Amino acid sequence: MAERGSGKKKDRQQYLLLNQDLKAQSYRPVYLLYGEESYLKTSYKRSFREAFGGKDSMNYSYFEGNVELDELLSVLETLPFLAEGRLVILEDSGFCRHSAPERLCAYLPRMPKSSHLMLIEKEVDKRNRLYKLLDQGGLCCELAEQDERALSAWAARILKKEGKRIRPAAMALLLERTGKSMEHILTELQKLSAYLGERELVEEEDLDAILSQNAEDRVFEMLSELGRGNRAGALCCYRELLAREEAPMKILALFRRSFNQLLLARECVEKGRNERESAGILGLKPYIAGKLMAQARHSTTQDLKERLARCLRYDAAIKSGKLSDRMAVELLLLS
């Protein structure tokens, strides 16, 4: 537990350092932004880009994916035009996850002081040579999925800018409905603000009226329908997800995660644990753990294990080309 807490503290320190650099207009030679939260990566990319004159500036260059190394090094070598610095952003290169080009690693220590390189990646390998160079010579910042406390504070600030406020219970419901994607939360907050009009306080009824259920909610509903023996209802939920262009592979992954959670919840039920004890084991809020426990009571441990095993078999069949992803989910719902 201590290690987890120290990791979160380090993440906050990294955020502060990024913000301090922007505020002071004092920039490190190299930056690496990585992690799952695309909203934060996009936000910091925009802020640093604007600090160097915007995307049309002669002192800003952007590269994505496979890059011609000669061109990248040439741009980094170019002196800024009527300014103190030049920013070059390289996104989704994979250089910090796979083998990095030797020429790039050798170049960075002698890069002109007027040039600043920012890499943006989804995944990194901290054993990677380039990662170590970036960490030693600049700042590596993980922009991971945010916890509920951070999301609540951020969402409250967004609403406050719009002249709105929200009670803690309504905020909890908002995050339950939206999930943890900051981009999705922002979209829903904008819809909510427009819906409220001149009204200031967000009520739970407003959330019921305006927020669409996320994929996790719909999968939970599908499992509830299956638990009641209502396959038609489960298929109806599935078709709604397809109409919203949710990928069948994502739905299958959510099924797999849900069956794992239900197995843990079933074990808690059998051991006579209460909601609070179960919440600690499941890593969920007590009321969500209670919903899972209620659903788990409708299935046996063996039934849940068999459904989880089918998920794994169908996943393997999809990857080997023996089964389409859409057919796999439909078979799971009908079995």
Stockholm file with secondary structure:
# STOCKHOLM 1.0

chainA/1-335         MAERGSGKKKDRQQYLLLNQDLKAQSYRPVYLLYGEESYLKTSYKRSFREAFGGKDSMNYSYFEGNVELDELLSVLETLPFLAEGRLVILEDSGFCRHSAPERLCAYLPRMPKSSHLMLIEKEVDKRNRLYKLLDQGGLCCELAEQDERALSAWAARILKKEGKRIRPAAMALLLERTGKSMEHILTELQKLSAYLGERELVEEEDLDAILSQNAEDRVFEMLSELGRGNRAGALCCYRELLAREEAPMKILALFRRSFNQLLLARECVEKGRNERESAGILGLKPYIAGKLMAQARHSTTQDLKERLARCLRYDAAIKSGKLSDRMAVELLLLS
#=GR chainA/1-335 SS CHHHHHHHHHHHHHHHHHHHHHHHTCCCSEEEEESSCHHHHHHHHHHHHHHTTCTTCTTEEEEESSCCHHHHHHHHHSCCSSSSCEEEEEESCCTTTSCCCHHHHHHGGGSCTTEEEEEEESCCCTTSHHHHHHHHHSEEEECCCCCHHHHHHHHHHHHHHTTCEECHHHHHHHHHHHCSCHHHHHHHHHHHHHHHTTCCEECHHHHHHHCCCCHHHHHHHHHHHHHTTCHHHHHHHHHHHHHTTCCHHHHHHHHHHHHHHHHHHHHHHHTTCCHHHHHHHHTSCHHHHHHHHHHHTTSCHHHHHHHHHHHHHHHHHHHTTSSCHHHHHHHHHHC
#=GC SS_cons         CHHHHHHHHHHHHHHHHHHHHHHHTCCCSEEEEESSCHHHHHHHHHHHHHHTTCTTCTTEEEEESSCCHHHHHHHHHSCCSSSSCEEEEEESCCTTTSCCCHHHHHHGGGSCTTEEEEEEESCCCTTSHHHHHHHHHSEEEECCCCCHHHHHHHHHHHHHHTTCEECHHHHHHHHHHHCSCHHHHHHHHHHHHHHHTTCCEECHHHHHHHCCCCHHHHHHHHHHHHHTTCHHHHHHHHHHHHHTTCCHHHHHHHHHHHHHHHHHHHHHHHTTCCHHHHHHHHTSCHHHHHHHHHHHTTSCHHHHHHHHHHHHHHHHHHHTTSSCHHHHHHHHHHC
//
